[in-house]
Amino acid sequence: MSNNDDVYVLGDMFWHNDEAVEVLSQLKGNKHLILGNHDRVNAEMKKYFVSIDSYSEIKDEGRHVVLCHYPIAHWRNADYGTIHLYGHIHDGRDNRPFTEYVATMKRRGYPYQCYNVGAMIEYMDYTPRTLDEIMSAAEDN
């Protein structure tokens, strides 16, 4: 990762803000925060982010991506290949209803490419990942 990379954090970055500045100062790249339900961003923390939003749509090497802390059942252009990254739901029983819904949509022939990028998810391992790494690791699990 370089200082020129865009780094998107999909919410709940800090449970306790007293650790935020130390961690943010060490994280490389242009940091963008997609707000989560536990984020309480203070003025000092804001200095480290290029943007702070609740929702964002970006392009990554020509691929359309919807970013939101929360999983969205019908994100914009889901039926046409747009990828959705979210982080709110923890692995296990919390994730089951959404993953079952996604599986149903895939059985119906829709691409529904969505990935849980919560830091505690096994394939994320509290480490920044590229979109390709996320998609590859998620498919392997």
N, C-alpha and C positions, 0 to 999 in steps of 0.2 A: 504494500500500500504506500502511496506517495502523498505528498502534501497537495497535489493537484486532483486527487480522486474525490468524488462526491461520496459522502458517507451518510446514509439515511438510518436514523434510529427510530424505530416504530413504537415509541412510547415506553413508559415506565422505566426510564433510564436510571432513576435514582429513587430509592425508598427514603434515603436520608440525604438531604442536600449538602450536609457538611463534607461529604466525600466528592461532590460533583466537580469542583474546580480542579482538584488534583487529577482526577481521571480525565476530564475534558482537555486539560493542558497537555496530556500525553497522547491523546488520540489524534492521529494524522488525518489530513484531508479537510475538505470543505464540509462541515457538519450541518445536517438538516435534521430537525426534530419534528416528528409527527407525534403530536401530543397523545399521551395515554391518560388513563383515569387516575394514575398516581403521580403524574408530573406536576410539580409546583416550582416553576421556573422563576428564579429571582433575577434581579438586575445583573449580578455578577455572572451568572450562568448564561444569560442572553448574549453576552459578548463573544461566546464561543460558537454561536450558531449563525450560519448564513441565512437560514430561514426557520421559522417555527409555525407550523400549520396543523390543522386537524386532519387534513386529507390532501393528497397530492397525486397528480398524474405526470409521469415522466416517460422518457424514452431511454432505453439502454441498448445500445448497438442496434437501433431500429425496431426494437420490441417495445410495445406499449405496456406500461406497468401502472397499476393503481396501488397506491400506498395508503394504508389506514391502520391505526392501532387495532381496530376491531375487525373481525371477519365480516365480509359483506356477502350475502347470499346471491345478489344479482348486481355485481359491480358493472360499471360502464364497459360495454363491448365484451363482456365475458363470453358471449356466444360466438365471438369472432376472433378469439385468440389472445385477447388482452390478459395479461398476467396480474394476479392480485397477491400482494404480500401483506401479511398481518401479524400481530404479535400478542394480542390480549389473552388468548386462550392457552392455558397450560396444557401440557401433554396429558394423556389419560382420559378419564371419564369426562372432564370438562370439554375436551376436544371432540368427543365421539359424535354428538349430534351434527356438528358442522361437517365433519369428514364423511358421515353417512349421507348427508344431503349432497355433497360434492360427488360422491360415488354414484348416487342416483342420477344426477345430471349427466355424468359421463356415460352411464348405461343408456341414456336417452340420446346419445350422440353429440353432446356439447363438449367442447374442449376443456372447459373449467380448470384452467391452470392456476392454482392458488397454493400458497405455501406459508406455513407458520414459521416465522423467523424470530420467535421469542428466544432470547439468549439461552434459556435453560433447555431448549429442545436439543436432543442429542447431536444432531448434525450441525447445530450452530455452535455449541460448546463455548459460549461467551466470547466468540471471536468474530470480527467483521468478515463477511463473505461476499464474494461477487455473486451476481445473479446466476451465472453458469454453475458456480459451486453449490449454491442453494438448490437449484433444480436437480442437479446430478445427485447430490447427497440425499435429498428428499425421496427421489425415485428409488434409491438403493435401500431405503428403510421400509 
